[in-house]
Amino acid sequence: MDEDISPQLIRRDDERGIFAVHRSVYTDPAVYALEQERIFARCWLYAGHVSELTSPGDFIARTIANRRIFLSRAKDGVIRAFYNSCTHRGAMLCREARGNAPMMVCPYHFWSFDSAGRLTGVPDSESFGPHFDRADFNLARVARLDICHGFIFVSFADSGESLADYLGAAGDYLARVADNSIAGMEIAEGSFRYSLAANWKLMVENSTDAYHVPATHHRYVDYMKASAQWDLAGGAPPETSVTPLGNGHCILHLHNPGGGKMTAHWTPALPEALKPRIAARREAIEAKHGKERASHICDSYGILQIFPNLLVMESVSTIVRQFFPAGPGKLDIQMWGLIPSEMDEMEREHALRSIAMFWGPGGFGSADDVDILESCQAACASPEPEWSIVSRGMVADRAPRFDDDIGSREFWKRWHAAIAPDAPATGEDASNLLRFAARGA
């Protein structure tokens, strides 16, 4: 990327409390191309959950960073990731989102592959000559796959840091999510998919930005007040924080002993019939993990941001939300419910209704966010004003708060390190202006 194409894109001065992002990062096709190359082609990316692949032959097909792949569990129990493309002529093998198949049969010429990716069937294979070796045409595997507490991640880079090192403290939070169930967490049937006309980084900023809730989601706040389910008069719930976790990850954490997520009403009022079941689950969690750990699990909410594009969000139930850029000004989102597998039908219905009511495409939260983020994207196409401000909480005569821009700044620091790894830590004129590296750097 030539220097004259790329202006100074991040302005940072910690002493004066300045952190600003040049709005061209949301619209420039060259920035989008560099992100594909240096972020999505190299980072660990969420690909699925082990609960979606419980039996030999189970598969799920996904598009991850513009690459069609599928995950499968083979007879040996190992989960592997393959490119969803026949090694003969490239036709797509998995044409369903999920299922079970002992063999993947290509619809073009009937080449077949087992669940470990081995080419097992070639009609009229003799016609390919005496040197044709089926082992040379096994399915192409995604470079790396690893699992953290049931969450499956892939990386398209042949080398790099391990998943454990990449996640760091974020992995500890995934462990807490997994401990919400004694029998194991599972992805609920179905998912939400929707798109919006906005850059993907606007969604990152929005996701841990508690500052926008009273304004953008005022309808939801009014509804909760009117139904006596939530009182914002006293400000944020107790023990709230946003904590940087390194590597662009952060956690927005709310700990509320005695009023935790198992009984909180972020959504329709909790039916009385569910309260004994929830109390029984808490007792089981206490028996397994002890009271202190159980309080951390049951009385805490969290929105975990895992760089670059994964959110694990807790309320009455857990939501896994992933989004990918489909161009500089378009964003595709997919979202799943993650619930304790021991939930009965009534509990599942309440949990999934809770997800739909706030986080679903037509819910209180997501519909508001789509509208506001699309308006931001449209404004970013104008040459003025040039900068968006991400400085809240940098310099203030108070302790950091959960509605500061801590999560956004953590993201932008990691984003810049990925995009411009050789850029200096300090900039010119004592303003700490961070620049893009040249494309060849």
C-alpha positions, 0 to 999 in steps of 0.5 A, a space after each residue: 500500500 503506497 504512503 500517498 494512498 494511506 493517510 495517518 489512520 490511528 492517532 494516539 497520544 496517551 498523555 493527552 488522552 487522544 485515541 482517534 481512528 481515521 474514517 477511511 479505515 471503514 471504506 477504503 478497499 485497500 484497507 479491506 484487502 490488507 485485512 484479508 491478507 494480514 488478519 483473516 488469513 493468519 489469525 485463529 478464527 472460530 469455526 464451530 462447537 464440538 456439540 455440533 459434531 458428536 458422532 462419527 460422520 457428523 459434519 458442519 459446513 461453514 464459510 470462514 473468511 471467504 473460504 468454504 470449509 467443512 468440519 467432520 468427525 471421523 471414525 477415530 473420533 478426531 475432528 478435522 477441517 477440510 476445504 469444501 472442494 473436490 480435488 478433481 475439478 473443485 465442485 462443492 462437496 457439502 451442500 447442506 449446512 450440517 448432517 451425517 455422512 460416512 462418505 462425501 460424494 462429489 455430485 460432479 463425477 462421483 469421486 468419494 471421500 471418507 470422513 477423514 478426507 481420504 479419497 476412497 472412490 474414483 469411477 473408472 480410475 484405470 483411465 487416469 493411468 498407471 501412475 494415478 495415486 488416490 493418496 495424492 488427491 485426498 481432501 485439502 485440509 485447513 492448515 491448523 485446527 485446535 479446540 478450547 473448552 469445546 470451541 473449535 478454531 481454525 487458522 489458514 496459516 501454516 505456522 504461528 502462535 498456538 491457540 492457547 497462546 493466541 487466546 491467553 486469558 480469553 481461554 479462561 473465560 471460555 472455560 467459565 462458559 463451559 462450566 455453566 453446564 454439568 453435562 456439557 454446553 451445546 449449540 441449540 438447533 438453528 441460527 440467525 443470519 443477517 447482513 448490514 451495510 456497515 464495515 465489520 470494525 464498526 460492529 466490533 466497536 459496538 459490541 463492548 460499548 456500553 456507553 451507547 445503551 441508554 441512547 441507542 437502545 432507549 426503547 429496550 431500557 424503557 420496556 425493562 423499566 416499565 415491566 419492573 425487570 431492570 432499574 437503571 436509576 442507580 447506574 451500572 450493576 455492581 462490580 462492572 468492568 471492561 478488562 483488556 485480555 491482550 491480543 485484541 481480546 477483552 471482557 465486559 464483565 458484570 458480577 451481581 451476586 444474588 441477581 446473576 444471569 440464571 435469574 436475571 430478566 434481560 428478556 421476558 419474565 422468568 416463569 415461576 416453574 423454571 426457578 426450581 430447575 435453575 436453583 437445582 442447576 446452581 446447586 449442582 454447579 456448586 457441588 462440582 466447582 465450589 461456592 466461589 467458582 459457582 458464584 463466578 459462573 452463575 452470578 456473572 454476565 460477560 461479553 467476551 470479544 475475541 480478536 478479530 470477529 468473535 463475540 461470546 455473550 452471556 445473559 439468560 443464555 449464551 450467544 455465540 456471534 461471529 461476523 465477517 466482512 463481505 467488502 469494505 461496506 458490508 458485514 455478514 453475521 451468524 449467531 447461535 445459542 449455546 445452552 446447557 445440554 441438560 435443559 428441558 424443553 421449557 427451559 430451552 424455549 425460554 432461553 431461545 426466546 430470550 436470545 431472539 428478543 434482544 439479539 435476534 435480527 428483529 430484536 430490541 438490540 440488533 435492530 437498533 444497532 443495524 440502524 445506527 451502524 449503517 448510518 455511521 457507515 454512510 457518514 464515513 464515506 464523506 471526507 469530513 469529519 475525518 476522525 472517529 473518537 475512541 478516547 472515552 476513559 483515557 484521561 479522567 479523574 476517576 477509575 475506569 468504568 465499564 462504559 469506557 472505550 477500553 474494548 475498542 482501543 484494545 481491538 485497534 491496538 491489535 488491529 494495527 499490530 497485524 496490519 502494520 507490524 513494523 510501524 514504530 510505537 511512537 509517532 511524529 510531533 509527540 502525537 504518536 501517529 501510527 501509520 500503515 506499513 507499506 504493503 511490501 513490509 
